[in-house]
């Protein structure tokens, strides 16, 4: 079980929210974001939802289509 005790139960700082937004924009996996911020995966999802930060990868084609010309 991962160790997330560092920031569990603490309020989010403005710096942490900005870092969450930056990492989400870079398509960083949720568990890696949680590890860097010392938060659980659920905490990351909740804060991203609260602040309207998308955690969906932006570099994947819709409907799992692959480039047929390659």
C-alpha positions in Angstrom: 0.0 0.0 0.0 1.4 3.4 -1.0 2.4 5.9 1.7 0.4 9.1 1.4 0.6 10.3 5.0 2.5 13.5 4.2 -0.5 15.7 3.3 -3.5 13.5 4.2 -6.2 15.5 5.9 -4.4 18.9 5.3 -5.9 21.7 3.3 -4.7 22.2 -0.2 -2.4 25.2 -0.7 -2.5 27.4 -3.8 0.9 26.1 -4.8 -0.4 22.5 -4.7 -3.4 23.4 -6.8 -1.2 25.1 -9.4 1.1 22.1 -9.4 -1.9 19.8 -9.9 -3.0 21.8 -12.9 0.5 21.9 -14.4 1.0 18.1 -14.0 -2.5 17.4 -15.4 -1.8 19.6 -18.5 1.4 17.5 -19.0 -0.7 14.3 -19.1 1.0 13.0 -15.9 -0.7 9.8 -14.6 -2.9 10.4 -11.5 -0.9 8.1 -9.2 2.3 10.0 -10.1 0.6 13.3 -9.4 -0.6 11.9 -6.0 2.9 10.6 -5.3 4.4 14.0 -6.0 1.9 16.0 -4.0 1.6 13.4 -1.2 -2.1 12.9 -1.8 -4.3 9.9 -2.5 -5.6 9.2 -6.0 -9.1 10.0 -4.7 -7.9 13.3 -3.3 -6.4 14.2 -6.7 -9.7 13.3 -8.5 -11.8 15.3 -6.0 -9.7 18.4 -6.2 -9.4 18.3 -10.0 -13.2 18.0 -10.2 -13.7 20.9 -7.7 -11.3 23.1 -9.7 -12.5 22.0 -13.1 -9.1 20.5 -14.0 -9.3 17.8 -16.7 -7.3 14.6 -15.9 -8.1 13.0 -19.3 -5.1 12.5 -21.6 -5.2 15.1 -24.4 -2.9 13.3 -26.8 -5.1 10.2 -27.5 -7.4 10.0 -30.4 -11.1 9.5 -29.7 -12.7 6.1 -29.7 -9.2 4.4 -29.5 -8.6 4.9 -33.3 -5.1 4.3 -34.6 -3.5 6.2 -37.4 -4.3 4.0 -40.5 -1.8 5.8 -42.7 1.2 4.6 -40.6 
